[in-house]
């Protein structure tokens, strides 16, 4: 459960309720708890770091250990997103709520987005500002986004062996445009392997949305909280 | 010719867990064991075979080739397929629609073209539905349209009279879970299974009812002229199962069991179940429901890599069909590596029968023709 970071037992109850709602994927009650927390004077950062992020981390742990599966993980991610839609405007000024900027997209020729969307939520839950370019994203769109947002890391997703080659094309285009700099490039998706990631010059490889957070933090020297 | 026994005898022996002269090859007959148009064209060019670029199900957007007989012979394929068609008005509407516009099937689901020739299932008519009223209100397809099955009896009878090849028959995607994904989108339906279980279950049973109408008509036309009926539902992912074993057993297994019982009451054909990904934890359930053949044995996914464990635990209870990797070996391996992999798989799964070789799912656009030929030639070279 959540840490005892608040002095007020009523606040702890609200945080616990929010934690439980995200964990069980109950978006309506997660929204209610978020609003109730804000109304009670809890800081947006506290709702994020003392309830939602630990809850999403637990979702990730349960998924990795095979105790929950895609349906349960998807509804938790949906509940988290619903709360973030409320908190995001309130967090905009709090620079400390953002540990980095992440650009994400499914590469050109591919429309698969379940893994990508889960990565978005897990990374946002971990404190990143996530800029999602969507599906079927051409290489030059990634180049533009890197130039515009100067992200700490970029995630490229591909689901098919036939579209996987576009990962290499996209990385080559980023290199050729001279915009890579210190930006780390992470690749993932069903057919992708560490070996393939190394071969095409990616900085990291993440087989799942949960591992994406770990990999990105390691690459950025953040360690795992 | 390959040998003194026919392809059909070879398949029937393997299905009966007897070891034929060589492992049978299942290639070119359905979208799960087919070849996409790009590698099919490359195959024809390398073999000097001239044949039209026809598509399975008369459906270009699916992209899977209807393989001509000369190529099927060269591929040593031991099976021939009998499929259904969409209703005449659906076929005509799609043939005459504006170029590059969405392909919409008779269910109301469809595909969009994201770049020339690349179609993905992105049209989901029940994407926002969460109530049983919305299921009832959907215009469900007419499964009694004669165009769907009017060719089936003649095709199957001709194959049976010819008696050389095993007959594999499968109407397009009569798979309840995958139909639900087509109607709602995969992520939406998976969430609805968790959020609105009654709705999700009702939709699955409704889809199965519609599927049953077509399957009954299809099986009646086939009569006794069929050896294998293919059905399925993708239940695995690259790392594990799509849903928990509990959710599978509570919601979907009764539907699959009912479906299999319905089919087995109408045909003596063996039942092949196609399910991608790592489905190792569900194989006991498949055996329990009376599935005869498991396809495609995705060796690149989780525990499905352990072919010895599969053989030792389930080899006497179920026939394996597939197991030649399409994520690495076939697209990226050399012909020598493909041959070595075919020998490795046959040495584990082949002894005692009970194995049919196939690529893990359809041979995709990234597979070189020489690797397809290496795969099938290695089977013929590796006779027992």
Interface residues (C-beta under 8 A of the other chain):
Chain A: X25 X66 X68 X69 X70 X71 X72 X74 X75 X78 X108 X109 X111 X113 X114 X117 X136 X160 X161 X162 X165 X190 X191 X193 X207 X208
Chain B: X114 X115 X118 X120 X122 X186 X187 X190 X191 X193 X194 X195 X237 X238 X239 X240 X241 X242 X243 X244 X247 X300 X326 X327 X328 X331 X364 X365 X366
